[in-house]
């Protein structure tokens, strides 16, 4: 076959894809009408997970699982905006990794609000200015984000979903010759996570490493100043139109950050691959065996606890704590329902949601 004939075949398939996508959106529009009449929520992570699992199980072509997810998550996002446009806040600035996490779940067409603090994201959801808020909760290299955990206790919000994204840093600059670079801008944590690249590339050179408040700010500065560079996300480099000289420069390709998607009121149906987040304020954690008995109640029912974080109560008493727990399963599962009933006055459900989605 000739190149021209192959391109003609691709064009024909693109025409078919467009027709099929419009047919799908027409069905989505009808679903949206039914949901609005029943006043039900548009964002259904467990339904999206079912679709992705079904497509992956049927796939026999060249697309891998990650590619299928990337394509269909964007289709889902467009569909949701057709049903009912949602406003989404995230920890800014624009071009941050939290922005990237938000777009990975809500697509490029959603109405986004970049906010300066984690607290302001919580408050935007709490006051109804947005339907969903996206905040980081932990990085597998640096640990948990304490402010997010503390606000989960303070604010009366639910966890609708989680998003786990790989943290890839790029080296963006208008200068092709590294020896000409005088300043490299980035957040202090990014310098640490890209230390090997920096040591290998700039040993003996005179570039100054300049910490700034965000990797987005770093990209903006590199766009404005010649002979400078930024260590930033792909989305920030694209946003400020700074050429990427090197990609994936982080020390570990296993670097991942987990984000929570918050909502004021939200309930997921069981998907078969769920996790549940709870807050526990036990009556007297200084009494011998109280915490051990509480944790044993999960073990006795075969519930796998995957995370426990202790945080100070800050109620004036000396060394009292509350606990954030994550476990496998859904709050509607009989075993987990029993634990929550046993500790009804001491446990608060933050949400059950699709694991790792």
RONU-359244 format. One record per atom (N, C-alpha, C): x, z, y. Coordinates in steps of 0.1 Angstrom, whole numbers, plus 2048, in hexadecimal, padded with zeros to 3 digits. Layout:
BEGIN
XZY...
END
This chain:
BEGIN
8088007F480080080080980080D8047FA81780B7F982380880682C81180883680E81383F8018128467FE80684A7F18048517E58078487E680383C7DA8058337D98148307E481B82F7E482A82D7DD8318397E182C8457DB8328517CD82F8527C982384D7BA81F84D7B28298447B982C8387B283582F7B18438357BB84783C7BB8548427B085584D7AF84A8557A484985F79684A85979584384E78884384778485184278E85883C78C86683878986F84379086D84F78D87585B77F87385F77A86785F76C86486276286C85976686C84C75D87384375E88284676A88784876B89684B76389A85876389186275B89486E74C89586B74888B86373A88B85F73689785773E89B84E73C8A784673C8B484E7468B58577468C185F73A8C28687358B786E7298B787671D8BB86D71D8B78617128BB8587138CA85571F8CF8537218DD85171C8E585E7208E086A71C8E787670D8E78787068DD8736F88DD8756F28E886C6F78EA8606F38F58586F690285E70290386470691086A6FD9138766F890987D6EF90B8886E29118836DD90C8786D19128726D392086E6DF9238686E29308646E293A8706E893587B6E893C8876DA94088C6D193688B6C49398906BD9448886BF94387B6BA94E8726C095B8756CD95C8776D496887A6CF96E8886CD9658916C896A89E6BA97089D6B29698956A496E8946A497B88D6AD97D8846AE98A87C6B79948836BE99088E6C79998956D299E88C6D89958846E399887B6F09938816FB99987C70899688270D98887D71498188671997488372697487A72F97D87D73C97E87773B98586973D97E85F73C98485174998284975398A84B75F98884475E98783575598F82F75498E82074E98181B74597B82374096D82074B96382175396482C75E95B82D76895C82276B96881D77496A81276E96480676196580375B95F7F775D94F7F875C94980375E93B80576C93780277593E80878493B80678893D7F77839477F178694A7E278093E7DA77493A7DD76E92F7D57769227D777A91F7E47819137E678F9137DF79691F7E07A39207DA7A291E7CA7979237C47969227B67939147B178D90C7BA7898FE7B77948F47BB79E8F97C27A88EF7C87B18EA7BD7B28DD7BD7BC8D67B47C58CC7BB7C58CD7C97CD8C47D07D98CA7D67DF8C37E07EB8C77E67EB8D37EF7DF8D67F47DD8E17FD7E08EE7F67E88F77FC7EA9047F67E090E7FC7E091B7F77D69247FB7D792780A7E392880F7E592B81E7E091F8267E29138227DD9078297CD9078297C790A81E7B990A81D7B39158267B99218267B592B82F7B692883E7C19228427C391E8507B99148547B690A84C7AC90085079E90685179A90E84678C91384678A91F84F79492685279293185C78F92B86979592086D79291A87978491487978090E86E77290986C76891586D76B92086776292C86876193087776C93087E76C93488C76492B89576591E89375D91489A74E91689674B91988A73E91B88573892888C73F93388D73A93F89373793C8A273F9358A873D9328B67319298B872E9218AF7229198AF7159228AD71792B8A470B9348A170993D8AD7149448B271294D8BD7219508C272494A8CE73294D8D473495C8D57409608D074496E8D174F9708DB74F97B8E275A97F8EA7639898E376F9878E377998E8DB7849938E57879A08E47929A68EC79E9A88E37AA9A88E87B69AB8E07C09B18E97CA9B88E37D59BE8EA7DE9B28EF7DE9B18FD7E59A69037F49A99047FB9A090B7F69959137F298990A7EE97E9117EB97290A7F896D9047F79688F88039648F080A96E8E880497A8E78099858DF8069838D080C98B8C880998A8B97FA98E8B77F59978BF7E799B8BD7DE9908C17E29888CB7DA97C8CF7DA9728C37E69718BC7E79688B17DE96D8A67DE97A8A37D59808997C697D89C7C397F8A97B597D8AD7B196E8AA7B99658AE7B69578AC7B695389D7BE95A8957BD9578877B095B8807A896388779B96788178F96188979195F89678695A89F78894C8A47949468A17969388A57999368B479D92A8B77A19278C47969268CE7899248CA77E9228D377792F8D777A93A8D27739468D677794A8E476F9538EA7729588F877A9648F67879648FB79096F8F979297690679598390579898C9107A599490C7B09909137BD9979117BC9A49197BF9AF9137BE9BC91A7CC9C39197CF9CC9237DD9D19247E09DC91A7D69E49157D99EF90C7D09EF9007D49F68F67CC9F88EA7BF9FF8EE7C0A098F67B4A118FB7AAA089017AF9FF90A7A69F691179F9EC9077A59E98FC79E9E08F27939E88EB7969F58E878C9FD8E27809FF8EC783A018F8778A039027709F79057769EB90476F9DF9067659DD8FB7689E18EF75E9E08E47549EB8E57589F78E974FA038EA745A008F47489FA90073F9F790A7379EB90973A9E38FE7329D78FC7379CB9047429CB90B7479C091274B9B590974F9B88FD7539AF8F374C9B38E674B9AA8DC7459AE8CF7509B38C675C9AD8C77679B18BE7749B48C677C9BD8C17899C08C77949BF8BC7A09BA8BF7AA9B98B67B69C18BA7BB9CA8B27C69D38B57CF9D48A97DC9D68AC7E69D88A17E49E789B7E69E888E7E69F68887F49F98817FB9EF87C8089F28768109E587481D9E78748269DD87082E9E28648319DA85B8379DE84E8469E185084C9DE85C85A9E285F85B9EE8688519EF8718529F987C848A0587A83EA03871835A0E86F828A0D876821A18877813A1887D813A1888C808A14892805A158A07FDA218A2803A2C8A77FCA398A87F0A388B17F2A318BC7E7A308C67DAA2B8C07DBA208B87D0A1B8B17C9A258A87D2A2C8A07CCA368977C5A4189E7CBA468A97C5A518B17B7A4C8B77B7A408BB7AAA3B8C179FA398B77A3A368AA799A358A0791A4289E798A4E8A1791A5B8A1789A5D8AD78FA598B8789A5C8C577CA548C877DA478C5772A3E8C8769A3C8BC75CA398BE753A378B3751A288B175BA228AB75BA148A875DA1289975AA0689475BA038867669F888476C9F88787759ED87476D9E286D76D9D78737669CB86E76E9C486477B9C38667849BB85E7939BF86179C9BA8597AA9BB85D7B09AD85C7BB9AB8637C399F8627D19A28607D899C8577E699E8557ED9918577F69918617FD98586480C98786381397D85F82297D85F82797D86D83198587083798587E84397C87E84297088384D96788585196689385D9678968629668A48699588A58689538B186E9468B48799498BF8839408C088C9418CB8899358D48839378DF87E92D8E888692C8F588A9208F889391E90489291090989590E91589690091B8A58FB9198AE9039148BC9009138C08FE9058C68F39028CA8EF8F58D78F68F18E08F88FA8ED8FE8F78ED90D8F98EE9158EE8ED9238EE8F89298F89039238F990D9299019099299109009219148FB9209228F192B9258EB93291B8E193B91D8E69489238E194C92E8E59589358DD9659328D09639308C796E92D8BD96B9228BB9759198B197390E8A797E91089A97A91289098491488798690888499390687A9968FB8769A48FC86D9A88F386A9B68F28749BD8EA8779CA8EC8829D18E58819D18D68749D28D18729D18C28769C48BD8749B98C58779AC8C08869AA8BF88E9B08C889C9AF8C88A19B68BB89B9C18B789F9C88AB89C9C089E8909BA89E88B9B28938929A58918999A089B8A099389B8B099589D8B49A189A8C29A589D8CC99C8958C99988898D39908828D59838888CA97C88C8CB96F8938D39718A08D097B8A78D797D8B48E69808B28E99888A88F798B8A58FF97E8A18F99768988FF96A89390196089E8F695E8A78F69538B08FD9568BD8FE9638C19039668CF90F96F8CF9159708C39219788C292C9718CB9329788D493C9728DD93796B8E992A9698EA9249638F691F96D90091C96990C91997391690B97491A9029709118F49729148F09809148E798491E8E39929208D599391A8D399D9118C699F90B8BE9A89158B29A39198AA9AA92389D9AE91E89A9BB91B88D9BF9168829BD9218779B891D86B9B792585F9BC91E8549BD9258489C591F8419BD9148439B091283D9A990884599C9058439978F984998A8F584297F8FD83698190182F97690A83697691783998291D84098292A84E97B92885497D91D86197791A86096891B85696291485495491485194F92284995692A84695293885395194085C95B93F86895C94687195094287294D93587A94293087593593586893493786292893D86692694B86893195286A93096187992F96488193495C88F93595F89892D9568A092495C8A991C9538B492494E8BA9209438C592793C8C19359378B59379348B094392E8A99409218A594A91A89E94890D89595490B88C95290188295C8FD88295D8EE8819698EA87D96C8DC86E96F8DC8669678D68579688D88509628CC8439628CD83A95C8C383994E8C58359468BB8329388BC8279368C781D93E8C781293C8D081693E8DE8209488E182494A8EE82D93E8F38369398EA83E92E8EE8359218F182B9208E98219148EC81A9178F98159238FB80D92690781592391482292791482A92592083391892083191091583790391484790491484C90E90C85A90F90B85E9098FD8689008FD86C8FA8F08719048E786E9038DA87390C8D08809068CA88B90D8CC8989098C789A90D8B889691A8B589791F8A788A9268A488692589887992B89387C93588887493F88687594987B88395087C88695688789395C88989396B88588897088188797F87E89098287289498F87189D99486789799285988A99585888399584B87798C84C87698384286B97A84185E98283B86098E83885599783384E99F83E85399D84B84E9A485683F9A08588369AA8578289A88598229B38618189AF8698109B98718029B886D7FC9C486C7ED9C58697E59C88757DA9C18777D29C38827C49C787E7BD9CF8867AF9D38837A69CB88C79B9C78877909C088F7859CB8917839CF89D77A9DA8A076C9D58A57629DC8A17549D98A674D9E68A97429E58B173B9F18B47329F68A872B9EC8A27239EF8967269E388D72A9E688172D9DB87772D9E18697279D98607269DD8527299D184A7339D18427369C683872F9C982B72A9BE8257269C08177329BF80D7319C580273C9C57F87409B77F574D9B57F47539A87F07599A77E375C9B37DD7649B47D17729B67D37779B57E07859B77E37869BE7F07819CA7F077F9D17FD7899DD7FE78A9E280A7919EF80D7889F681778AA03817782A0C81F78BA15827788A17834790A2083C787A2C84078DA3883F786A4484178EA4D84B787A5685278DA60859789A6D853792A7685078FA8384A794A8E85478AA9785778DAA385F789AAF856793AB384E790ABE84478EACB84B786AD4845782AE084C78EAE984F797AEA8457A3AF38477AEAEF83F7B6AE68457C1AE083E7CDAE983C7CCAF58427D7AFF8407D4B088357C8B0782F7C5B0F8237CCB088177D2B1080E7D8B0A8027CFB017FA7D3AF57F77CCAEC7EE7C1AE47F47BDAE68017B2ADE8067B5ACF8067C1ACB80B7C4ABD80C7C6AB77FE7CCABF7F57CEABA7E77C1AB87E07B7AC17E27AAAC07DC7A3AB37E17A4AB17EE79EAA57F47A3A997EE7B0A987ED7B7A8C7E87B4A8A7D97B3A957D27B0A957C47A2A8F7C1799A917CB78BA8C7C978BA7D7C8794A767CF795A687CD79BA647C07A6A6B7BC7ACA687AF7A3A6A7A379BA757A4792A78799787A6E797785A667A177AA5B7A0781A4E79F78EA4D79D795A4079B796A387A7796A3E7B3797A377C07A6A377C47ABA2B7C67B9A2A7CA7BBA2B7D97C1A367DD7C4A387EB7D1A307EF7D0A277F97DBA1F7FC7E3A238097DDA2C8107E3A3181D7DEA3E8217E6A478267E2A5382C7EBA568387E6A588447EDA5B8507E8A688557F0A728597ECA7E85F7EFA7D86E7E5A828767E7A828857E3A9088A7E9A958957E5AA289A7D7AA18A07D0AAC89F7C2AAD8A47C2AAE8B37CCAB58B97CEAB78C77C1ABE8CD7BDAC88C57B1AD08C97B5ADE8CE7C1AE08D17C6AED8D67CBAF68CB7C7AF48BE7CCAFC8B37DAAF88AF7E1B008A87EFAFD8A47EFAF58977F5AE98987F9AE188C7EDADF8837E2ADA8897D7AD58817D6AC68827D2AC08777D3AB28757C6AAB8717C4A9F8747BAA9786D7C1A8B8667BAA8485E7C0A7A8557B9A6D8567C0A628567BBA558547BEA508467B4A4C83F7B6A488317B1A3A82F7B8A338267B3A268217B3A268127A9A2080D7A8A207FE7A2A127FA7A4A0F7ED79EA037E878FA067E57879FB7E77799FC7E47709FC7F17639FC7EE7599FB7F9752A087FA74DA0C806746A18807739A197FF734A0D7FB728A0D7F272BA0F7E4738A0F7E073CA117D2738A207CF732A227C372DA307BF738A3A7C0744A377BC74FA417BC752A467CA754A3C7D3757A3F7E174CA467E8740A427E5734A487EB733A577E7737A5A7DB737A687D6741A707DE74DA6B7E1757A727E9752A757F774CA6B7FD747A6C80B73BA7680B733A76801728A8080072EA8E7FE738A907F673EA9D7F4744AA380174AA9A809750A9E816748A9882273BA99821733A9282B736A97839739AA483A73BAAA84874AAA984D752AA3844760AA3847766A9484775EA8B842763A7D84175BA74849761A6B85175AA6085875FA53853755A4A851758A3C84C75BA33858766A2D85876AA24863766A1585F766A13852762A0584E767A0284075F9F983A7639F382D7649E483076F9DD82C7719CF83077A9C882677A9BB8277829B381E7919B781F7979B98147A59BD8147AE9B28177B79B38227C19AA8257BB99D82A7AF99C82F7A99908337AB98E842
END
